[in-house]
Amino acid sequence: MGVQKIVLLSIVVIFYVFSLVSCTEFEAGGENGWIIPQSSNQSDIFNQWASKNRFKVGDTIRFKYKKDSVLVVTEDEYKKCQTTKPELYSNHDDTVFKLDRPGLFYFISGVSGHCEKGQKMIIKVMEVESPPQSPPPSSSLAASTHKKNNAVRKTSRFLGTGLVTISILVLTGFSAV
């Protein structure tokens, strides 16, 4: 009876650890993608979209566009809609940017005039939280809402083969007891 409890506890711990490395891929702007806002009353459309989502370290932002570009810039460059040395410049129609730290990220279009028309966005990445004491409530409602508009895709990433190896060794060790 004791061995079964240990094996069960090990499995629960392993699933918990893997749940901590779950990341989300967001599509910038939702289903419309990275486009020039159509009218002046939509000039803040990307920041409105970003404010409705919760970003964490490890998540990615996918920019889909045609004949455009995306730049990661400083706050000052964001405000001016111009840069000489962006952190990232891409014009490959499908750009994925990994949010690798907490804090603010500033994105603008690199095509002349697009940023001034509202094709720019600020994303706030949350500080890393300590693991909760009890399992969090199900997020199936939020995930299903996003899936309807193809704005979000859940993915799992592993911390590395070391974590997998340790998990297998733990299970093997407890199974032998």
Secondary structure as UniProt FT lines:
FT   HELIX           2..20
FT   STRAND          22..27
FT   TURN            28..29
FT   HELIX           30..32
FT   HELIX           40..42
FT   TURN            43..44
FT   HELIX           45..51
FT   STRAND          55..56
FT   TURN            57..58
FT   STRAND          60..64
FT   STRAND          70..73
FT   HELIX           75..80
FT   STRAND          88..90
FT   STRAND          94..98
FT   STRAND          103..108
FT   TURN            112..118
FT   STRAND          120..126
FT   HELIX           140..148
FT   TURN            149..150
FT   STRAND          152..156
FT   HELIX           161..176
//
